[in-house]
Amino acid sequence: MDLDGTLLCSDRTFDAVDLHALKQLGDQGVVRAIATGRSMYSFNTVADSNLPVDFVIFSTGAGVAQYPGGWIIRKVSLEPHEVEHAWGYWGTSIRL
């Protein structure tokens, strides 16, 4: 499920009904994951270890962590030469 504007309310809280539903899903063996564009650091500023989810897909899919605990089980990043290649392509079309 999505975090900001979906599971996370505008006042940076979680609705009790949603938390109860997530707990029940876990009790039934359903794997629960939150997807967010936030970094894990930012995610941890709004969630505590009692949030009933199993995984956090963070940084717009660049990483997946078990939750709670934050054990990163997958991460993707660009190598320096990939950044240089992308900038070479993209940078030629920008006029500063």
N, C-alpha and C positions, 0 to 999 in steps of 0.2 A: 504494500500500500504506500501511497505518497505521504510525506510528512507534512510539510508546510501548506496550510490552507485546507488540508484534508483531515488528517489525524490530529495535527496540532492546531488548536484554536488560536484565534487572533490575540488572545491574552496570554499566549505561551503556556497553556495548560492542556491537559488531555481530558476529554469528557469521560466521566465514570462509566457511561454505557459502553463506550468504545473499549475501555480497559477491561470491562467485564467480558465483552465479546471476545477479545483477544485471549483472555485467560481461558475461556471455555474452548476456544479453538485449540489451544495448546493441550488442554486436558483430553481432547479428542485425537491428539496426535498430528494435528495439522501444523506444518511448518509455517511460521510467521516471519515475514521480512518487511522492513521499511526501506523505501528508496528515497534518497534525498540528494540534492545538489550540494548540500553542506559537506564540509570536512568532518571527520570524526570529532575533532576538537569542538567545532560548532555544534554538532549533534549533541555532544555531552553537556553542553550548556543548557539544553532544554529537556533532556531526558535523564532519568536516574536509573540505577541498576535494577529497580523494581518494575520497569516497563516490560510487559509480558510479550517480548518478541525474541526470535532466535537469531536473526541476522540483520545487519544494516548494510545496505548497498549505498555507498557514500561517494562524494565528489563526482556526481553525475555518472556513476558506473565505473569509475576508475579503481574502486576498491570494494571488497566485501569483507565484513568482519562478523565474527560470532558475537552474540550479545546475550547477556552481559559478558564482560571480560575484555572485549576489544581485540581478541586474537584475530589478526588479519589473515584471511585464508586465500585472498586473491588481490593482487594489485597490478595495475597497468600504468606505465609511464612512458614518455618519449625519451629516447636517447638523444644526446646533444646533436648528433648528425641529422637526426630526424627533425629536430626543431630548426636547425639551420636550413634544411631542405624546404620545410614548410615556409619559413620566413623568406627564403629566396623566391619562392613561387608567389606568395601572398604579398610580400614587400614590394615587388616590382609594379604592382597595380595601385599602390598607395602614393598619393602626392601629399607631401607634408608642407 
